[in-house]
Amino acid sequence: MRIITIVAMMFLYAMIAFVTNLAAPMGKIWEQSFTGSHAQFMGMLGNAMNFLAYLIMGIPAGLMLSKAGYKKTALIAVFVGFIGIFFQYLSGVFDSFVVYLFGAFVCGFSVCMLNTVVNPLLTLMGGGGKKGNQLNLIGGTINSLAGSLTPMLVGALIGAELSGKEIDDVNLILYIAMAVFAVVYLVIRITPIAEPEGAGQEVVYERSAWSFRHFVLGAVAILLYMGVEIGIPATLISYMTPKVGFAVAGFIAGRYWLLMLVGRFIGSAIGGKISSRAMLIAAASMTVALILAAMCLGDSVMVKTFIQGGVLEVPVASTLLVLTGLFTSIMWGCIFNLSVEGLGKYTAKASGIFMTMVFGGAIWPSLQAAIAGHIGILISYIVPLLCAAYILFYAAWGSKNVNKDIKID
């Protein structure tokens, strides 16, 4: 049963990425229902609703985990995810953008709860230590793979021409998603899952996690990081669709998530030898440089790329933006490690706050989409550029713990 549970968690890791990355390509389909400069902003609203749920559910998910336990929380999360995907399916049946947004919002609740459960549960299944960490690394790899395949699959179903396509055209993916959620629910329900030692015990807090400056600045870094990780590939689809068609644009954006997979492999290999601070400085610096180069070069330089069995000429900007995936892949882990370093008993509270900060994925990509619609897509990359610049500032200066006098045990 232990192996079955681990496999189920791996499926959930994939579903987290799938549900999250489904919003951008589905939003492109709904975008056709709107006209004018605000169309791109409306198309990004599904993504915004998905991440807005974190603001509401982040801390409650942590409380639910401590009171209801891993198994019940996981079951609730999977059930909620099924309902969210079902509502997105109904949005096509009723041709309702509002129903789609509601489904995306419900999916956000599910993904937030799943994120709260999966990491610690895999650590528990691995018995902690290196084995537990290894299981999480495998899960992270599967997460990246699912993230890279999602826009590719939607693009393959839609085809090169986006005009006239409707949500019904991606029903196959929604059917698969609901089936996986249903199977995983049944597997978790019949699988005995042990709760960790000390669960439910009360801890006395004299201060708050907000008392640590490096944590506060780190929480802001996570808030802004979502604008980098989500904003770059989501807007890339909008940038490339008029040039190469929706299907190819989906494959190009999918390469970003594929490179995140590669980046996580490399990060896990060198993580024991290089400090989180040094890795984050390097990653943020390269991200800033690549975005700047993409904005400056734009369509003025073309490069050849091999895709879907052929060779196409694409703007060098698209290649540079895809390459940022190598570096954004390790940012979350580095920011988290630096932010909770020296927090002791306040770490659990800090983790709940971190999950809430993920709602930045609702703010920055939406702002970027609004700028893209009114001024221009490449100019809109000023949003992830400034977010990455702050992360560089945090790595170089803001991550230092200046509150070592606070009692943490």
C-alpha positions as CSV (number, residue, x, y, z in Angstrom):
1,M,0.0,0.0,0.0
2,R,2.9,2.3,0.7
3,I,4.0,2.1,-3.0
4,I,0.5,2.8,-4.1
5,T,0.3,5.9,-1.9
6,I,3.6,7.2,-3.4
7,V,2.4,6.6,-6.9
8,A,-0.8,8.4,-6.0
9,M,1.2,11.4,-4.7
10,M,3.2,11.4,-7.9
11,F,-0.1,11.7,-9.9
12,L,-1.1,14.5,-7.6
13,Y,2.2,16.3,-8.3
14,A,1.4,16.0,-12.0
15,M,-2.2,17.2,-11.5
16,I,-0.9,20.3,-9.6
17,A,1.1,21.3,-12.7
18,F,-1.6,20.3,-15.1
19,V,-4.4,22.3,-13.4
20,T,-2.2,25.3,-13.0
21,N,-0.9,25.3,-16.6
22,L,-4.3,24.6,-18.1
23,A,-5.4,28.1,-17.4
24,A,-3.2,29.9,-19.9
25,P,-4.1,28.0,-23.1
26,M,-7.8,27.7,-22.1
27,G,-7.7,31.5,-21.5
28,K,-6.5,32.0,-25.1
29,I,-9.7,30.2,-26.3
30,W,-12.0,32.4,-24.2
31,E,-10.0,35.5,-25.2
32,Q,-11.7,35.3,-28.6
33,S,-15.0,36.1,-27.0
34,F,-13.7,39.7,-26.3
35,T,-12.5,42.5,-28.5
36,G,-10.3,45.5,-28.0
37,S,-7.2,46.1,-25.9
38,H,-8.7,44.3,-22.8
39,A,-9.1,40.9,-24.5
40,Q,-5.7,39.6,-23.3
41,F,-6.5,40.7,-19.8
42,M,-9.8,38.8,-19.9
43,G,-8.1,35.8,-21.3
44,M,-5.8,35.8,-18.3
45,L,-8.6,36.0,-15.7
46,G,-8.8,32.2,-15.4
47,N,-5.2,32.1,-14.3
48,A,-5.9,35.0,-11.9
49,M,-8.8,33.1,-10.3
50,N,-6.7,30.0,-9.9
51,F,-4.0,31.9,-7.9
52,L,-6.4,34.2,-6.1
53,A,-7.7,31.1,-4.3
54,Y,-4.3,30.8,-2.6
55,L,-4.9,34.1,-0.8
56,I,-8.1,32.7,0.7
57,M,-7.0,29.0,1.2
58,G,-3.3,29.2,2.0
59,I,-3.5,29.5,5.8
60,P,-6.8,27.5,6.2
61,A,-5.1,24.6,4.3
62,G,-2.3,24.5,6.8
63,L,-4.9,24.5,9.7
64,M,-6.9,21.7,8.0
65,L,-3.8,19.6,7.6
66,S,-2.9,19.9,11.3
67,K,-6.5,19.1,12.5
68,A,-7.9,16.7,9.8
69,G,-4.6,15.0,9.0
70,Y,-2.9,14.2,5.6
71,K,-5.4,11.6,4.4
72,K,-8.6,13.6,4.9
73,T,-7.0,16.8,3.6
74,A,-5.8,15.0,0.5
75,L,-9.2,13.5,-0.1
76,I,-10.9,16.9,0.2
77,A,-8.4,18.4,-2.1
78,V,-8.9,15.8,-4.8
79,F,-12.7,16.0,-4.6
80,V,-12.5,19.8,-4.9
81,G,-10.2,19.4,-7.9
82,F,-12.7,17.1,-9.6
83,I,-15.5,19.6,-9.0
84,G,-13.3,22.5,-10.4
85,I,-12.5,20.6,-13.6
86,F,-16.2,19.6,-14.0
87,F,-17.2,23.2,-13.8
88,Q,-14.7,24.1,-16.5
89,Y,-16.3,21.3,-18.6
90,L,-19.7,22.8,-17.9
91,S,-18.5,26.2,-19.1
92,G,-18.3,24.8,-22.6
93,V,-21.7,23.1,-22.3
94,F,-23.3,26.5,-21.3
95,D,-20.9,28.7,-23.2
96,S,-20.4,30.6,-20.0
97,F,-17.2,32.6,-19.2
98,V,-18.4,33.1,-15.6
99,V,-18.8,29.3,-15.1
100,Y,-15.2,28.9,-16.4
101,L,-13.9,31.4,-14.0
102,F,-15.7,29.7,-11.1
103,G,-14.2,26.4,-12.1
104,A,-10.7,27.9,-12.2
105,F,-11.3,29.4,-8.8
106,V,-12.4,26.0,-7.3
107,C,-9.3,24.4,-9.0
108,G,-7.2,26.9,-7.2
109,F,-8.6,25.8,-3.8
110,S,-7.7,22.2,-4.8
111,V,-4.2,22.9,-5.9
112,C,-3.5,25.0,-2.8
113,M,-4.5,22.1,-0.6
114,L,-2.6,19.6,-2.7
115,N,0.5,21.6,-2.4
116,T,0.1,21.6,1.4
117,V,-0.3,17.8,1.5
118,V,2.0,16.3,-1.2
119,N,5.5,17.6,-0.1
120,P,5.4,16.5,3.6
121,L,3.5,13.3,2.8
122,L,6.1,12.1,0.3
123,T,8.8,13.0,2.9
124,L,6.8,10.9,5.4
125,M,6.4,8.0,3.0
126,G,10.2,8.0,2.4
127,G,10.9,8.0,6.1
128,G,12.4,11.4,6.0
129,G,16.1,12.1,5.3
130,K,17.6,11.6,1.8
131,K,14.9,9.1,0.7
132,G,12.1,11.5,1.5
133,N,13.9,14.3,-0.3
134,Q,14.5,12.0,-3.3
135,L,10.8,11.3,-3.5
136,N,10.1,15.0,-3.6
137,L,12.7,15.6,-6.3
138,I,11.1,12.8,-8.4
139,G,7.7,14.5,-7.8
140,G,9.1,17.9,-8.8
141,T,10.4,16.4,-12.0
142,I,7.0,14.8,-12.8
143,N,5.4,18.2,-11.9
144,S,7.7,19.9,-14.5
145,L,7.0,17.3,-17.1
146,A,3.2,17.7,-16.7
147,G,3.7,21.5,-16.9
148,S,5.5,21.2,-20.2
149,L,3.0,18.8,-21.7
150,T,-0.1,20.7,-20.8
151,P,0.1,23.6,-23.3
152,M,1.5,21.1,-25.9
153,L,-1.6,18.8,-25.5
154,V,-4.0,21.7,-25.7
155,G,-2.2,23.1,-28.7
156,A,-2.3,19.7,-30.4
157,L,-6.1,19.4,-29.9
158,I,-6.8,23.0,-31.1
159,G,-4.4,23.0,-34.0
160,A,-2.6,25.8,-35.7
161,E,-5.7,28.0,-36.2
162,L,-7.2,29.3,-32.9
163,S,-10.0,31.3,-34.5
164,G,-13.5,29.8,-34.1
165,K,-12.3,27.2,-31.5
166,E,-14.3,26.6,-28.3
167,I,-13.7,25.0,-24.9
168,D,-15.5,21.9,-26.2
169,D,-12.5,21.3,-28.4
170,V,-10.4,20.5,-25.3
171,N,-13.0,18.2,-23.6
172,L,-10.7,15.2,-24.0
173,I,-8.2,16.7,-21.7
174,L,-10.9,17.6,-19.2
175,Y,-12.2,14.0,-19.3
176,I,-8.7,12.7,-18.6
177,A,-8.2,15.1,-15.7
178,M,-11.6,14.1,-14.1
179,A,-10.8,10.4,-14.5
180,V,-7.4,10.8,-12.9
181,F,-8.8,12.8,-9.9
182,A,-11.5,10.1,-9.5
183,V,-9.0,7.2,-9.5
184,V,-6.6,9.0,-7.2
185,Y,-9.4,9.7,-4.8
186,L,-10.3,6.0,-4.6
187,V,-6.7,4.9,-4.2
188,I,-6.1,7.4,-1.3
189,R,-9.4,6.4,0.4
190,I,-8.5,2.7,0.6
191,T,-4.8,3.3,1.5
192,P,-3.8,3.6,5.2
193,I,-1.7,6.7,5.7
194,A,0.2,7.2,8.9
195,E,0.2,10.7,10.5
196,P,3.5,12.2,11.6
197,E,4.6,12.1,15.2
198,G,3.6,15.2,17.2
199,A,0.7,16.1,14.9
200,G,-1.9,18.0,16.8
201,Q,0.3,19.1,19.6
202,E,0.2,22.8,20.6
203,V,3.2,25.1,20.2
204,V,3.5,28.3,22.2
205,Y,4.5,31.3,20.1
206,E,5.9,34.4,21.8
207,R,6.4,36.3,18.6
208,S,5.2,35.9,15.0
209,A,7.0,34.8,11.8
210,W,6.5,38.4,10.7
211,S,9.1,39.4,13.4
212,F,11.9,38.2,11.1
213,R,13.0,40.7,8.5
214,H,14.5,38.2,6.2
215,F,11.3,36.2,6.2
216,V,9.1,39.3,5.5
217,L,11.3,40.2,2.5
218,G,11.3,36.5,1.5
219,A,7.5,36.4,1.5
220,V,7.5,39.5,-0.8
221,A,10.0,37.6,-3.0
222,I,7.7,34.6,-3.3
223,L,4.8,37.0,-4.1
224,L,6.9,38.5,-6.9
225,Y,8.4,35.2,-8.0
226,M,4.9,34.1,-9.2
227,G,5.0,36.9,-11.7
228,V,8.2,35.5,-13.1
229,E,7.4,31.8,-13.2
230,I,3.8,32.2,-14.6
231,G,4.0,35.5,-16.5
232,I,6.9,34.5,-18.8
233,P,5.3,31.4,-20.4
234,A,1.7,32.5,-20.3
235,T,2.4,35.7,-22.2
236,L,4.8,33.9,-24.5
237,I,1.8,32.0,-26.0
238,S,0.1,35.3,-26.8
239,Y,3.4,36.6,-28.3
240,M,4.0,33.6,-30.6
241,T,0.4,32.7,-31.6
242,P,0.1,35.4,-34.4
243,K,3.5,34.4,-35.7
244,V,3.4,30.6,-35.8
245,G,-0.2,29.6,-34.9
246,F,-1.6,28.4,-31.6
247,A,-0.4,24.8,-31.7
248,V,3.3,25.7,-32.3
249,A,3.1,28.5,-29.7
250,G,1.9,25.9,-27.2
251,F,4.9,23.7,-28.0
252,I,7.3,26.7,-27.6
253,A,5.8,27.7,-24.3
254,G,6.0,24.0,-23.2
255,R,9.7,24.1,-23.7
256,Y,9.9,26.6,-20.9
257,W,8.5,24.1,-18.4
258,L,10.7,21.4,-19.9
259,L,13.7,23.5,-19.2
260,M,12.4,24.0,-15.6
261,L,12.6,20.2,-15.4
262,V,16.2,20.3,-16.5
263,G,17.0,23.1,-14.1
264,R,15.6,21.2,-11.2
265,F,17.8,18.2,-12.1
266,I,20.9,20.4,-12.2
267,G,19.8,22.2,-9.0
268,S,19.4,19.0,-7.0
269,A,22.8,17.8,-8.2
270,I,24.7,20.9,-7.1
271,G,22.5,22.0,-4.2
272,G,24.7,20.2,-1.7
273,K,27.8,22.0,-2.8
274,I,26.5,25.6,-3.5
275,S,24.6,27.8,-1.0
276,S,21.0,28.8,-1.7
277,R,22.1,32.4,-1.7
278,A,24.8,31.9,-4.4
279,M,22.4,29.9,-6.5
280,L,19.6,32.5,-6.2
281,I,22.0,35.3,-7.1
282,A,23.1,33.5,-10.2
283,A,19.6,32.5,-11.2
284,A,18.1,35.9,-10.7
285,S,21.0,37.6,-12.6
286,M,20.6,35.3,-15.6
287,T,16.8,35.8,-15.6
288,V,17.1,39.6,-15.6
289,A,19.7,39.4,-18.4
290,L,17.7,37.1,-20.6
291,I,14.5,39.1,-20.2
292,L,16.3,42.3,-21.0
293,A,17.9,40.8,-24.1
294,A,14.5,39.5,-25.3
295,M,12.9,42.9,-24.8
296,C,15.7,44.7,-26.7
297,L,16.2,42.2,-29.6
298,G,12.5,41.3,-30.0
299,D,11.7,40.5,-33.7
300,S,14.8,42.1,-35.1
301,V,16.8,38.9,-34.9
302,M,15.4,35.5,-36.1
303,V,16.7,32.1,-35.2
304,K,15.9,28.6,-36.5
305,T,14.3,26.1,-34.2
306,F,13.3,22.5,-34.7
307,I,9.7,21.8,-33.7
308,Q,6.9,19.3,-34.7
309,G,9.1,17.6,-37.2
310,G,10.2,20.7,-39.0
311,V,12.5,23.8,-38.9
312,L,10.9,27.2,-38.3
313,E,12.3,30.7,-38.0
314,V,11.2,32.4,-34.8
315,P,12.1,35.6,-33.1
316,V,15.2,35.2,-30.8
317,A,13.1,36.8,-28.0
318,S,11.1,33.6,-27.8
319,T,14.2,31.5,-27.4
320,L,15.6,33.8,-24.7
321,L,12.4,33.8,-22.8
322,V,12.2,30.0,-22.9
323,L,15.8,29.8,-21.6
324,T,14.7,31.6,-18.4
325,G,13.0,28.3,-17.4
326,L,16.5,26.9,-16.5
327,F,16.9,29.6,-13.9
328,T,13.4,30.2,-12.6
329,S,13.2,26.4,-11.8
330,I,15.4,26.7,-8.6
331,M,14.1,30.1,-7.4
332,W,11.2,28.8,-5.2
333,G,13.3,26.3,-3.3
334,C,16.1,28.8,-2.7
335,I,13.8,31.6,-1.6
336,F,12.0,29.3,0.8
337,N,15.3,28.0,2.3
338,L,16.7,31.4,2.8
339,S,13.4,32.8,4.2
340,V,12.9,30.1,6.9
341,E,16.5,29.8,7.9
342,G,16.8,30.4,11.6
343,L,13.0,30.4,12.2
344,G,12.9,27.2,14.3
345,K,9.3,26.7,15.7
346,Y,8.0,29.5,13.5
347,T,8.8,27.6,10.3
348,A,5.3,25.9,10.2
349,K,3.6,29.3,10.5
350,A,5.9,30.7,7.9
351,S,5.1,27.9,5.5
352,G,1.3,28.7,5.7
353,I,2.1,32.4,4.9
354,F,4.2,31.3,2.0
355,M,1.4,29.3,0.5
356,T,-0.8,32.4,0.8
357,M,1.8,34.5,-1.1
358,V,1.3,32.3,-4.2
359,F,-1.7,34.5,-5.0
360,G,0.9,36.7,-6.7
361,G,0.2,34.4,-9.7
362,A,-3.2,36.2,-9.9
363,I,-1.7,39.7,-9.8
364,W,1.4,40.0,-12.0
365,P,0.4,37.9,-15.0
366,S,-2.9,39.8,-15.1
367,L,-1.0,43.2,-14.9
368,Q,1.3,41.9,-17.7
369,A,-1.6,41.0,-19.9
370,A,-3.2,44.4,-19.4
371,I,0.1,46.1,-20.4
372,A,0.4,43.8,-23.4
373,G,-3.0,44.6,-24.6
374,H,-2.6,48.4,-24.3
375,I,1.2,48.9,-25.1
376,G,2.7,45.8,-26.5
377,I,3.6,42.2,-25.5
378,L,7.4,42.6,-25.3
379,I,7.1,45.8,-23.3
380,S,4.8,43.9,-20.9
381,Y,7.8,41.8,-19.9
382,I,8.9,44.8,-17.7
383,V,6.7,43.1,-15.1
384,P,8.6,39.8,-14.7
385,L,11.8,41.8,-15.2
386,L,11.2,44.0,-12.1
387,C,10.0,40.9,-10.2
388,A,13.3,39.1,-11.0
389,A,15.3,42.3,-10.1
390,Y,13.7,42.3,-6.6
391,I,14.6,38.6,-6.2
392,L,18.2,39.4,-7.0
393,F,18.1,42.2,-4.4
394,Y,16.7,39.7,-1.8
395,A,19.4,37.1,-2.6
396,A,22.2,39.6,-2.3
397,W,21.0,41.6,0.7
398,G,17.5,41.0,2.0
399,S,18.0,37.3,2.9
400,K,20.4,38.0,5.8
401,N,18.9,37.1,9.2
402,V,19.2,40.2,11.4
403,N,16.8,38.9,14.1
404,K,19.0,36.2,15.8
405,D,18.0,37.4,19.2
406,I,14.4,36.0,18.9
407,K,13.9,32.7,20.8
408,I,13.1,30.0,18.2
409,D,12.9,26.8,20.3
